[in-house]
Amino acid sequence: MILAINLNASVDKRYELEKIQIGSVMRASSVENTAGGKGIHVANVATILGEDCLVTGFLGGKSGEFIEDKLDERGIKQDFVKIQGDTRECLAFITADKVQTEILEPGPEVNSNEQKIFLDKYKTLLAGAELVVASGSLPRNTAPDFYRKLIDLSNKNGKRFLLDASGKSLQEGIKSGPFFIKPNQTEVEALTGREIKTPADAIEEIKLFQKAGIAFVVISFGSQGSVAGYENHFYHVTFPSVNAVNPVGSGDAYVAGIAAGLNRNYEIKEILKFASACGTANALETESGFVNLSTVDTLKQMVQVKELY
């Protein structure tokens, strides 16, 4: 089982409109409400890929109930901790020129007792997991090292931990040596204070992460592809250019592909192709954190993985 963690879930509200005019009344041509959050996106894509996946985290209020119902409709297994606060709502406005503007609520505060209940649940769920994927921001009132605690527990139980976070959560999390991380170029530069201009620069940073106990590292360069390192081999991955409909959730779909590939014991080049195809396939869908299996299969044949050394 893949255990997906989404600690700061959201109801994602997507509005399509002609243009945004500050200070005026605007009417949307369409509105879509979906269960959101990076971990939920991972669970959705992993489930579509046919993996046994369960998502956990915190949910509260009517928005939390909405998410539970949506996950049930999709057949996504879930086991959340109910909290007193209301799960957040996040708004995305897509104008006719395909520019997306987002407003992200900070989310509820999670008290110390609710955090303890989650940690107890996590320990129980961990026993049945093959690997763990933790994605996204932390809710208010949780310490920046919260993911680090989860990684420590995972490592003690011999479970691979895939961390997709940024800022202080990433900075703290990498101290405990998760199995996998996928920071982008900007995030690595912010962590290290060093510029990354070439694949060779990326490889040097990957080596440092691996010395710190992180086995599998991918540094993303956006449309320029990524550089990956695993077991003393390094790869440059490029994917086909597509006319993106909605790129939101592509990173989550990528992580779901990594998790599925690891769970299926694919060899590393196959994992990188599969994950890149999942990420690109998501960008072709209007819904965030969603892929079409036939699209994934087609795109996988177009992904290029070049071993650098």
C-alpha positions in Angstrom: 0.0 0.0 0.0 1.1 3.6 -0.7 0.3 5.8 2.2 -0.3 9.4 1.1 -0.2 12.2 3.6 -2.1 15.5 3.1 -2.0 17.5 6.3 -3.5 20.8 4.9 -6.2 19.7 2.5 -8.5 22.1 0.7 -11.6 22.4 -1.3 -10.3 23.7 -4.7 -12.7 26.1 -6.4 -11.9 26.7 -10.1 -13.5 29.7 -11.8 -13.3 30.4 -15.6 -14.0 34.0 -16.6 -13.1 36.3 -19.5 -10.7 38.6 -17.5 -10.0 39.9 -14.1 -11.0 43.5 -13.5 -10.0 44.9 -10.1 -12.8 46.7 -8.3 -15.6 45.4 -10.6 -18.2 42.7 -10.6 -17.2 39.7 -12.7 -19.2 36.7 -13.7 -17.7 33.3 -14.1 -18.6 31.2 -17.2 -18.0 28.0 -15.2 -17.2 26.8 -11.7 -15.8 23.5 -10.5 -15.3 22.3 -6.9 -12.9 19.5 -6.3 -11.1 17.8 -3.4 -7.7 19.4 -3.3 -4.3 19.3 -1.6 -1.1 17.9 -2.9 -1.4 14.6 -1.0 -5.0 14.1 -2.2 -3.8 14.7 -5.8 -1.1 12.0 -5.3 -3.7 9.6 -3.9 -6.1 10.3 -6.8 -3.5 9.7 -9.5 -2.0 6.6 -7.7 -5.5 5.2 -7.5 -6.1 5.9 -11.2 -2.8 4.1 -12.0 -4.2 1.0 -10.2 -2.2 1.3 -7.0 -3.5 0.4 -3.6 -3.4 3.8 -1.9 -4.8 5.3 1.2 -4.7 9.1 2.1 -4.6 10.5 5.6 -4.3 13.8 7.3 -6.6 16.4 8.9 -10.2 17.3 7.9 -12.7 19.5 9.6 -16.1 21.2 9.1 -18.4 21.1 6.1 -15.5 21.5 3.7 -13.9 18.5 5.2 -17.1 16.5 4.7 -17.2 17.6 1.1 -13.7 16.2 0.6 -14.6 12.9 2.2 -17.6 12.6 -0.1 -15.6 13.4 -3.2 -12.9 10.8 -2.3 -15.6 8.2 -1.7 -17.0 9.0 -5.2 -13.6 8.4 -6.7 -13.0 5.2 -4.7 -10.0 6.6 -2.9 -9.4 5.0 0.4 -9.1 7.5 3.3 -8.6 7.6 7.0 -8.4 11.2 8.3 -8.3 12.8 11.7 -11.3 15.0 12.4 -10.4 18.4 13.8 -12.3 21.3 15.3 -11.3 23.8 12.7 -12.7 24.1 9.1 -10.6 22.7 6.2 -9.6 25.6 4.0 -10.9 26.6 0.5 -8.5 27.6 -2.2 -9.6 29.7 -5.3 -8.2 29.6 -8.8 -9.3 32.1 -11.5 -8.6 31.1 -15.1 -9.0 33.9 -17.6 -9.5 33.5 -21.4 -5.7 34.0 -22.0 -5.1 30.8 -19.9 -3.5 32.8 -17.1 -4.3 31.4 -13.7 -4.5 33.5 -10.5 -4.7 31.7 -7.2 -5.8 32.6 -3.7 -4.8 30.1 -1.1 -6.3 30.2 2.4 -3.8 29.4 5.2 -6.0 26.6 6.7 -7.1 25.7 10.2 -5.1 25.5 13.3 -4.5 22.0 14.5 -4.2 21.7 18.3 -1.7 19.5 20.1 -4.2 16.8 20.9 -5.3 16.5 17.3 -1.6 16.2 16.3 -1.1 13.4 18.8 -4.1 11.5 17.5 -2.7 11.8 14.0 0.7 10.5 15.0 -0.9 7.5 16.7 -2.9 6.8 13.6 0.2 7.3 11.4 2.1 4.6 13.4 -0.8 2.2 12.9 -1.1 2.9 9.1 2.6 2.7 8.7 2.6 -1.0 9.5 0.6 -1.7 6.4 2.4 0.6 4.0 5.1 -0.2 1.5 6.1 3.4 1.2 4.9 6.9 2.3 4.4 10.0 0.3 4.0 13.3 2.2 3.1 16.4 0.1 2.3 20.0 0.6 2.2 22.6 3.3 1.7 22.1 7.0 -1.4 23.4 8.8 -1.1 26.3 11.3 0.1 25.4 14.8 2.3 22.5 13.6 6.0 22.9 13.9 8.2 23.0 10.8 9.8 19.7 11.9 6.5 17.8 11.8 7.4 16.0 8.5 10.8 15.2 10.1 9.0 13.3 12.9 7.1 11.3 10.3 10.3 10.5 8.4 12.0 9.3 11.6 9.1 6.9 12.3 9.1 5.7 8.7 12.9 5.1 8.7 12.7 3.2 12.0 10.1 0.9 10.4 12.1 0.4 7.3 9.6 2.2 5.0 10.7 4.5 2.2 9.5 8.1 2.6 8.9 10.4 -0.4 8.9 14.1 0.7 7.5 16.8 -1.6 7.7 20.0 0.4 9.3 23.4 0.3 10.6 26.1 2.6 11.2 25.2 6.3 9.3 21.9 5.9 11.8 20.7 3.3 14.8 22.2 5.2 13.8 20.3 8.4 12.6 17.2 6.6 15.9 16.5 4.8 17.7 16.4 8.1 16.1 13.0 8.7 17.0 11.5 5.3 13.8 10.8 3.4 14.3 8.3 0.6 13.2 10.7 -2.1 12.9 14.5 -2.7 12.1 16.5 -5.8 12.9 20.2 -5.2 13.0 22.5 -8.1 16.0 24.7 -9.1 14.8 27.7 -7.2 14.2 25.7 -4.0 17.6 24.1 -4.1 19.2 27.5 -4.6 17.3 28.9 -1.6 18.4 25.9 0.5 22.1 26.1 -0.4 22.7 29.7 -1.5 24.4 28.4 -4.6 23.3 28.9 -8.2 22.5 26.0 -10.4 23.2 26.8 -14.0 24.0 23.5 -15.7 23.2 19.8 -15.2 26.7 19.4 -13.8 25.8 21.9 -11.1 22.7 19.9 -10.3 24.6 16.7 -10.0 27.0 18.2 -7.5 24.0 19.3 -5.3 22.4 15.8 -5.7 25.6 14.2 -4.5 25.5 16.4 -1.3 21.9 15.4 -0.7 22.8 11.8 -1.1 25.7 12.1 1.4 23.1 13.4 3.8 21.2 10.1 3.4 18.7 10.9 0.6 18.9 8.0 -1.9 16.8 9.3 -4.8 16.9 13.0 -5.7 15.3 14.8 -8.6 15.9 18.5 -9.3 13.4 20.0 -11.6 14.1 22.7 -14.2 10.5 23.2 -15.3 10.0 22.9 -19.1 13.7 22.2 -19.4 13.2 18.8 -17.8 15.0 17.5 -14.7 18.2 15.9 -13.4 17.9 12.8 -11.3 20.4 10.9 -9.2 20.1 7.3 -7.8 22.6 4.7 -6.8 25.7 6.7 -8.1 24.1 7.2 -11.6 22.8 10.5 -12.9 20.2 11.2 -15.6 18.9 14.1 -17.6 15.1 13.7 -18.3 13.3 15.7 -20.9 9.6 15.4 -21.9 7.5 16.4 -24.9 6.3 20.0 -25.2 2.5 20.1 -24.8 -0.2 22.8 -24.9 -1.0 22.7 -21.2 -4.6 23.1 -20.2 -4.0 23.2 -16.4 -0.5 22.5 -15.1 -1.6 22.7 -11.4 -1.1 19.2 -9.8 1.5 18.1 -12.4 4.2 17.8 -9.7 1.8 15.7 -7.6 1.0 13.4 -10.6 4.8 13.1 -11.1 5.3 12.0 -7.4 2.4 9.5 -7.8 4.2 8.1 -10.8 7.5 7.8 -8.8 5.6 6.1 -5.9 3.9 3.7 -8.3 7.1 2.9 -10.2 8.9 2.2 -6.9 6.1 0.0 -5.7 6.2 -2.0 -8.9 10.0 -2.4 -8.7 10.5 -0.7 -12.1 14.2 0.0 -13.0 15.2 3.6 -12.5 14.9 4.8 -16.2 11.4 3.3 -16.4 10.4 5.1 -13.2 11.6 8.4 -14.5 9.8 8.0 -17.8 6.6 6.9 -16.1 6.6 9.7 -13.6 7.4 12.3 -16.3 4.5 11.0 -18.4 2.2 11.2 -15.4 3.2 14.8 -14.7 2.8 15.9 -18.3 -0.5 14.0 -18.7 -1.9 16.0 -15.8 -1.2 19.3 -17.6 -3.5 18.2 -20.4 -6.5 17.9 -18.1 -8.8 20.6 -16.7 -8.9 18.9 -13.3 -5.8 19.2 -11.1 -4.3 15.9 -9.9 -5.8 13.8 -12.6 -4.5 11.7 -15.5 -5.8 9.7 -18.4 -4.2 6.3 -18.5 -4.0 6.2 -22.3 -2.4 9.6 -22.3 0.2 8.4 -19.8 1.0 5.4 -22.0 1.4 7.6 -25.1 3.6 10.2 -23.4 5.8 7.6 -21.8 7.1 6.6 -25.2 8.1 10.3 -25.8 10.0 10.9 -22.6 13.8 10.9 -23.1 16.1 9.7 -20.3 19.8 10.2 -20.9 22.3 8.7 -18.5 25.0 11.4 -17.8 27.3 9.0 -16.0 
